[in-house]
Amino acid sequence: MLPHMASKKAHVEHLRNIPLFSSCSQKDLEKIAKAGDEVTMPAGSLIVDQGQTGREAFVVLAGTVTVKRNGKKVASLGPGTIVGELSLLDHGPRTATVVCETDCTFLLLSQRTFLGVVDDVPALAHKLLASLATRIRDLDRQYFG
């Protein structure tokens, strides 16, 4: 098996763990993985800048990132997590700053290529909407009890 194929398989496994993509089929996940680009960034790299317009999301494949909101650390995220996923859906400002804590490898999903996949796989839009609705309900519950 080609090493490239093995890594695409790993990308699919990482995507499967992400709530936004949890209801996607194997085929959907493969299409999303294929649409992404693997990128490596050194420790200390700024990936996402709070307040700036985002045009892509980053699936962490290897390494750890620090998420800060208004300068305060709110999370450390590792492989199988995603940052910037709201930018796949709109052009709103980034809600947090994300920096590589260690050297990191990401699957970079640009909004343009991602929406191309959604156009290709209409059922994917339904799954994304359902997954967003779940997240909104969870946030609503946290906020209002």
N, C-alpha and C positions, 0 to 999 in steps of 0.2 A: 504494500500500500504506500502511496506517495505521502510524504510528511505533510504536504499541504492539505490532503484529504483528512488526515488525522486531526489537524488543527481545526478544520471546518466542523468536524464531528464534536470536538471539544467546545467550539463556539455555540453549537446547538444546545449542548448540555447546560452551558452557562445561561443562555437565553431562557431555557425551560424554567430555571429557578427564579426568574424575575416576575413579580406579580403582574406587571403590565402584559406579559406574554403567556401567563400561566394557562390560559384556555386555548392556546394555539396548538394546532396539530404538528406532527413531526415535519410534514411538508411545508407548512407555513414557516416554521422555525428555520428550516433549511434555506428557504427563500430570503428570510431576513438576514441570516448569517452570510449568505452569498452576497447580499447587497452591501455588507459592511467591509471596512478596510481595517486590517490589523496595524496598529501603530504602537511604537514603544517610546516612552518619555522618561527622562531621568528624574530622580528624586528632586523635589523642590520646584518642578514645573507647575505653572499655573494652568489648569485645564479649563476651569469655568470661573468667570469673574462676576460676582453678584452685581446686578443692576444692568449689565451689558446684555445686548440682544443675543440670543442663542440660536444657532442653526443646526446643531447636532447633539447627539447623546453619546455617552461613552459607557460601554459595558466593560467592567474590570475583569480582565482575563488572568492577570498575575499582578501581585503587588498590593499595596494599601494606599488609599487616598484619605485625606482629611477634609471634612466638610465643615465650613464655618459660615455662620449667619451673623451678619453685623459684627464681624471680627471675633465672635465667640465660637469655639469648637463645639459642634453639635454631634459629630459622629466620625468614626473611623470605619471605612468600608473596604472589603476585600473582594476576592474573586467571586463572580456570580452576582454582583450587584450592578446597578446602573445609576449614572448621574446625568442630569440634563435631559431626562426623557420628556419633560413637558415641551421642550423645544422641538420635538418631533411633531407636535400637534399645533403649536402656535409660535408667533414671533415675539412673545412677551419677554420681559426682562428676566435674567437669571435670578433665582430666589436664594442662591447661596454661592459662596466661593469654594472651589475645590482645588486642592493642591496635592501633588504626588508626595506621599510620605516616604515611599521607597521608589526604586526604579519600577515602572509599571508598564504593562502591556494592555492595550484596550482594543475592543472591537468598536470602531468609530462608525456610527450610523448618522448619515446626514439626512436632514429633513427631506431633501429632494429625492434621494434614492429610497428612503423609507416610504414616502408617499407613493412612489412608483410601485413599490411592493403592495401597498394597500389597494392601489388601483387595479393591480393584477389579481389580487385575492380579495374580492369584495367581502367575504365572510370575516376576514381579519378585522375590518372596521367595526363589525358588530361585536367581536370579541374585545377589542380595545375599549369600546364604549361601555361594555358590561364591566370590564376591569376598572375603568375610571369611576363608574358609578359606585362600585364596591369601595374604592378608596375614598370617595367623597362621603359615603355613609359612615365609614370608619372615622374620618376626621370630624364629622358632624357629631358622632357619638362621643368622641374624646372631648370635643368643645362644649357640647350641650348636655352630655350625660344621658 
